[in-house]
Amino acid sequence: MSEGEKLRALLMLYKVIKTLSTKRLSADKTNFKEVSNAIFVLIGSVWENYLTLLNKDPSTLYLHPACVSLKILRAMLTYGFDDVTSSLPKSCLEVMLKLASPQLLHRLSLSDGEVCVLYDKYLLVLVKTLINVQEKFPESFGQYMVVALQLAHQIAFQYADKLDLKLVSRSLHLMSGIMLCESYDVFKLNNRGKDVSPDAIKFTEMRNSFFTEEVLKDMCTKCISKYQKLGEDELLNWQESPEEFAFEETRHVSLFNIKAASEHFLLNTTAVFQDTVCPYIISLIKECKKHDRSNLDNVLVIDSIYAVTVICSYDLFDYIDIDSWFLELVSELAEEGPYCTILRRRILEVIGRWVTIKLSQDRHTAVYEVCIEHMRPSHDLVVRLTAASALKAAVTDFAFYPPSFSGYLEVTVQLLYTLLKQVSECESMVKILEVVNSVIDGCGTQITEFVDPLISWLPTLWEAAVEHFMLQTQLLHTARKLTRCLGAGSVKLYSFINPVLKYALTQEPQLVLLEDGLMLWLMVLEHAPASTPSLVLMFEWLYPLIQLGSASLKTTLLIIECTILLDPPAIISRYGSGLVAACTSLYPDVVGDAKVLITNIILAIIKTTPREQWPDLTPLLHVTFKDLHSHYSKVVTVNLNVMCYLVLLDINYFNNLLQSFNINNIMDDIFKVWLSQSDHFYQIEQYKLSLIALLKIVTQQPTLAQKQFKEVISLIEKSVEKCTDVDESGVRFDCMVAKHADFEANYRTGETEDYKRRRILEGADILSKIDTVTFVRAKFAELKQSIGPDTFNKLSQTVNEKVTNNLAKYLSAS
């Protein structure tokens, strides 16, 4: 068999092994373990054979099959054994580690470019194998820890210049995994209350013996001066594409990216060996003062050191006197030089990081001034974008104090607006709008007088965002926040919001854009001071949205309710019938809170519209009233509210509705539910509504009261107690009537227009015009007359004496 045929056979086997190793069912895992035990020795001998050939002839002819056979061994070592201490995997792993360092040296002696590239891939598979085994079997791997660390250290710090950066990145990852492993850290085990085995003590000593103070300092120095240092390509990118560069570092998330890997390594090293590494970093910061700022290499080193204080900020918390250092950083910002923009960008990043961690409150105004100064057009674009991000961090800090920022608000909005006009990349616009949103959230209504230029620029931004989904989403967020801050003044946003909402809700966009559009629409309705033709016409968009269901349904139903409250005549007359039909179709398919929201829409219709203008609610009430026997008490309660309002507003309509069900004794069933559900009432309004409707029904149908007289009287007593109170002179008064006696006196600052409409509706509600005690006295006398005094007195004897005494006391107080 030729080498080519052998390679194809190995590749075929690798595909099969890889597929089998990914299966997670118990039977499949057992099957793979059986396969691994059967062929492991064979594949191991194939791999060793190719290594022998490689030592004699380091060519691609043998490197390819050696790499593939090692990949097969990696899959079997990771998933084919319960432990690597058994003879087969243990011997293979020992051979790997024994040959790893000679193989590395062999690779370094080669000069053929193609062979070197493939050899690096082979070494990368070897390092990945060690990572997998260490993660899967940390206790078993502990005995090989030092050899693995030595290999990784050689790759990452001794010979990194001659090796592929992906290999270097994974070697750093291997060292980080060993550092962070709980099985090799007695301190972590003790802190988590776990038993400390002799092996754990031994492994901790082995780890610490490798990571000596000298080794740690050397590794940190090389990471800072080499891997964290800005390269020529990055500096060129800064000049040619500043917007891309400004946010490039935030995208370093790949495990194969050397900068991201070194950041991860530094962060872990600082966390695990804090007492050694943190003082060393502080010493590096102090040495920065001695560096010549006119030399590019020196500036780049300073930049890297400052970057570490951002990466490891939490671990450096107890070691950096940030208040003193902040003053030095501010003075550095004022320095001029050929490379000052590099340091300014990094210093602003440091300030943005530490302002949320440790910087004193009295330094925050200086942070605002520094950020605002460096957002001015005279500065480099990357510096301006970094300053904006630092300002965002300052205003989103939990200790942010809006009055201290009020003097900088106008200039901040102006500079953000200018910056927004000057950038061209979608990501830059998104980041700037995030800063704008943070300022709006932090300052609230203070910002209203400064946002007109920004509002005028929003349509232009939307046009530029046609092909940029994230920018569209961010613009919807900004519009929502502006609407909330402007309140009734948000009318000035309508010219922008209306076409944006039409696009977001009717053009079949992505789901997130739809949800953000609905949230914006709801916010507009909540703050709309009055109805407009455009807001009414937007109601047509709701019909297809109702059918979508999913997460957007609740918001859609809230929008329907708010629109009805905004302009009841226009909505009910134009869309009432279609709305009832849509809700009737939808109701059986939803559960819980969605049913409550649909029933609230019925309440909004009957409370805001005269009886003669109601649409035909019968089909919808037929499906909602079926839930009077639901296990979800909130659904039952809100349906009882609808029923009670129908009784109060038009009892004949209610009686006709019950007859349309064609069910015998339906009122008896409803009455039982009514009486049993009273325990779930939690508002005064619910108690009073239930009380008045109940008395209205039982005086019309006294037989209902006779059947459950004890329960009826108990509910009346409980409701009167909840709905009334006694003033200082001992006179019992109705809480709801007193509450709505003076609407203006109850006004609260910051109320939305929608909330005001709801309060006005409550004030005009029939419940606020009926005095509970007077009404109950009258209806009680009427009920007694209907039943007959003798029968009434006889039934009264079945009621708990305490209940009757309390009721008599409540009704006699005047």
Phi, psi and omega in degrees: 000130181286165180296326178295318178293322177297319180296317179296321178295319178295319179297318178298314179297321180298318179298318180294313181298318180298318179295314180296323184290339182274349181285136189248356176292150185302316181296320180293321179295319177297318179299318181292324178295322177295318178297317181298315179296329184284323188246000186299315181298318180299311182293324178297318179291325176298315181297313180297324179298318179291327176296320178298317178295324180296321180297328179276321184218088181287080181235166180296338180300325181255339180292318180302303180295329177296320180293316181294316179296326176292325177297321178295316178298322179300314179297319182288322177297322185282317188241354186264357182223148176284339180200151181263014178271349176291163192301316185296300181294327182296314181295321179296315181296321179295321177296317179303310183290326179294320184271348187300310182295315174300323178295320178298314179296323177299316178299319182292338181276351183274155180233345179293121186300313182295319179295319180297318180298315181290325177295322177298322178295321178298313179296327177296318177297322179297314179295319177299322178299315179296320179298313181297315181294320180296320181288322184279321184230067186300320182294318180291328182283343186306323183292341180259006187304311186296317179298317179296318178296320179297317178298312181297321180295319178299316182293314189278333188234337182263318186238021186300327183297335185258003185240163179292142184293333176296319177296319178297317181299315181289331176293319175298322178295321177298316179293321178297319180298319179292319179298320186273347185299126182296329182292344180251019185221100181299323181299315179296317180299318179295317181298328182265009175070026181262156179291140180258112181275161175302325178297320180298319178296317180297314182294324178296317178295320179297316180297312183292331178291332177281312182276070176285169180301318181296315180295317181298315180295319180296315180296316179298317180300314182290322177298316183290313187278346185242302187278326180273350183287138177296130181269175180298320180298320180292319178295322177293320178296324176303315182288319186275325182219075186299325181293319178295318180295322186302328183244012183291320184296331180288348181262005180281081183242348182291140177294340181267358178277123188294325180291317178295320180295319180290325175299314179299318180295315179297318180298316180290320179297317180294323181289318185280319183245052186301317184295336180264315189283317184299311177300327179293320177296320178297321178295325177294322178297317180295325179291340181299332181297334185275346185285145177283116184284354178271355179260126185299316181300318178297318180297319180293326177293315177301317179302317180294320179296316178296325179298325180295326179292339174279314182297316187253030188301319183292323179286336179272002186308314185275359186249339183255129172272087190294329181297317178289317181294328180300318179297322177293321180295320179297319178293326176294326179298329182279347181290144177253150179178171183294336183237027185295330182296328179297314181287325179299315179302312184291322180296319178296325176294318177299314180298315179299328179284312187280342179294335179267358186248309191216344186300136182297152182300323183288352176269351187295323179297325176294325176297316179301315182296317180297314181296316181296318180300320184270004170267357182289151185300341182288345183267164177300144184298320179297319178297318181295317179294322177293321177297321178296319178295322178294321178295321177301316179299322182292318184278344176264359178296143182298337181267009181299132182241101187309318180302328180288343181260348187302325180290343181256000188294313184297312181293327178297312180297319179298315181291322177294321177297316178297317180296321180297324180286335187266345178271158183236339182279142180302316183297323178296316178298318179299315181296319180293319178296328175297321177295316178302313180298322179294320178295318179298314180298319183287323187259342177062224187292347178300336187276350190301324185280356184245001190262359182303315177300321179295318179299320181293338182270345183300317178300322179295319178296321180296321177297323179287344185264011185306320183255012183237097185300317183295324178291321177300315180299318181293324178294323176295320176298315181297316179299322180293318180292321177296320179299317180296320182287320182286335180062232180296337178284359180291356176304327181294346178271350188301323182297333176271318188291319186302307178293328179294315178295322179299318179293314185293331188253344186239355184258020183051054181279187177292155187301319182297320179296321177298313181295318178295323177296318178295320178297321177295316179301315179298319179296320178299315181294322181295332182251003180290123181287334181202164180286150174228157179305322182293321179293325178290316181295331179298340181300333180298333182289346188284331185302309177293331180290328179298323183287340181293325182064227179054209186289340184277350187296315183299317178296319179300316180293324176295322178297318179300313180298315180296322180292321177298317179293331180289316183212077184301312183301314183293317183290313184293317182292324185268322189238002188303309184296315179296323179295315179298319180296318180295317180292324178298319179290325185280323192306314182295341185266357182245170181223165169054237187297329179297322177295321178298318181293321177296318179294326175296328176296319176300315178300318179298321180294310186285338181273336184256351187239136175302150185306319184290347181257005178295141168288171179288102183271354187305312180300321181289319179293331177298318182279329181285322183291344175294340181273009175294344177254018181291154176278350181268103190300329181294323178294316179298315183298315182290329175291324174297323176300316178299313181300317180295320178295323177297321178297316183290318187278324180198092185291333177293320177299319180295316180296319178296324179297317180296321179296327182292345178285337180057043179238128179291141177056034181295326181292327177297317179296316180297321183296321178297316178298317182304310184291323182283335185278350185299337179294341183264000176290140180226003178235150178301320181301321180293318179296316183291317178301314180296319182297311184293316179295320180299312181295326179293323180285313185291333175287334176276327179233076186299337179298330177298318180291324181294324182293325183226052187298317182300314181292323180296312181296321179298318179293321179297315180298316181295319182292318179297320179298318182289326189270350184235165176210170182246130179278184185296333181271002178089005180274131179276130182232160180276123184295322182289321179296319179292323182296320184261008181297324182225096183297317183297326181292336181266003182295139180238137179298137178092001177295141174284161178296325178296320179293323176298318179298321179294323179291320177297319178296320177297320180295329180270356183294149180300331181295326182282354181254351181257125175278123188300309185297314180298316182295316181294320178302312183295314182290329178295316178296320179294320179294318179298321179292321182292319181282328186105133186302319183293314180296320181298316181293322179295318179293327181297333181290344179276349183272146178305132185299323180296321179296312181295321179295317178298316181296318178297321179294317181296320185281339180274338181291129181207000000 
